[in-house]
Amino acid sequence: MGPVELALFAFAVGLTTGGLTGSAMELMAGRRLAFVEPYVSPAHILRSLAATACAGPFMLANDALEARRQGRITTLALISCGCTAVAWALALGVVLIAIASWATGLLGSADFPA
């Protein structure tokens, strides 16, 4: 695979993971995904960090779209948030692929009894 295909694959992995995580969180909480309670809370730092890392691109997109509807940000700021969400999804995909590669390397190097 070339570098373009790898980048597209990493983006697809990040987008899929973020979408699945965000949808599951919305179903469990019954609220729209955003950088607010119950998803992000100072009382639960590690849970908030994990939720933001995995579903952050969609949290950002939802908050930016809501701010645009309310007239709090300009169209240019909305586009900037969209570019940031795309970069975030790509970075998430790269991290997840690296973790999966490392984990399969550990499993492949183990000597299992026959």
C-alpha positions in Angstrom: 0.0 0.0 0.0 1.2 3.5 -0.8 1.2 6.4 1.5 -2.1 7.8 0.2 -3.9 4.5 0.7 -2.4 4.2 4.2 -3.6 7.7 5.1 -7.1 7.0 3.7 -7.2 3.7 5.6 -6.1 5.4 8.9 -8.8 8.1 8.3 -11.4 5.4 7.7 -10.4 3.6 10.9 -10.5 6.8 12.9 -13.9 7.9 11.5 -15.4 4.4 12.0 -14.1 4.1 15.6 -15.3 7.7 16.4 -18.7 7.1 14.9 -19.3 3.8 16.6 -18.1 5.1 20.0 -20.1 8.3 19.6 -23.2 6.5 18.6 -22.9 4.1 21.5 -22.4 7.0 23.9 -25.4 8.8 22.6 -27.6 5.7 22.9 -26.5 5.1 26.5 -26.8 8.7 27.6 -29.9 9.6 25.6 -28.3 13.0 24.7 -26.6 14.6 21.7 -22.8 14.1 21.7 -21.0 17.2 22.9 -18.2 18.4 25.2 -20.6 18.6 28.1 -21.9 16.4 30.9 -22.3 13.4 31.0 -19.6 12.8 28.3 -17.0 15.2 29.8 -16.8 15.7 33.5 -14.2 17.0 35.9 -15.3 14.4 38.4 -14.3 11.6 35.9 -11.1 12.7 34.3 -10.0 9.3 32.8 -13.4 8.5 31.4 -13.7 12.0 29.9 -10.3 11.7 28.4 -11.1 8.3 26.8 -14.5 9.6 25.5 -12.9 12.7 24.1 -10.0 10.8 22.5 -12.4 8.3 20.7 -15.4 10.4 19.9 -13.8 13.8 19.9 -14.2 14.5 16.2 -17.9 14.0 16.4 -18.2 16.0 19.6 -16.3 18.9 17.9 -18.5 18.7 14.8 -21.7 18.7 16.8 -20.6 21.6 18.9 -19.5 23.6 15.9 -22.7 23.0 14.0 -24.8 24.0 17.0 -22.7 27.2 17.4 -23.1 28.0 13.8 -26.9 27.5 14.0 -27.0 29.9 17.0 -24.8 32.4 15.1 -21.9 32.3 17.6 -19.3 31.3 15.0 -18.8 32.2 11.3 -18.8 29.9 8.4 -15.0 30.1 8.2 -14.8 29.0 11.8 -17.1 26.1 11.0 -14.9 25.1 8.2 -11.9 25.3 10.5 -13.6 23.0 13.0 -14.4 20.6 10.2 -10.7 20.5 9.1 -9.7 19.9 12.7 -12.2 17.1 13.1 -10.8 15.4 9.9 -7.2 15.7 11.2 -8.4 14.4 14.6 -10.0 11.3 13.0 -6.8 10.7 11.0 -4.7 10.9 14.1 -7.1 8.6 16.0 -6.8 6.1 13.1 -3.0 6.2 13.1 -2.9 5.6 16.8 -5.4 2.7 16.7 -3.5 1.1 13.8 -0.2 1.4 15.7 -1.8 -0.2 18.8 -3.2 -3.0 16.7 0.1 -3.6 14.9 1.9 -3.6 18.2 -0.6 -6.0 19.8 -0.5 -8.4 16.8 3.3 -8.3 16.9 3.2 -9.4 20.6 0.8 -12.2 19.7 2.8 -13.3 16.7 6.1 -13.5 18.6 4.7 -15.7 21.4 5.7 -19.3 21.4 2.6 -21.3 21.9 2.8 -25.0 22.7 1.8 -27.3 19.8 
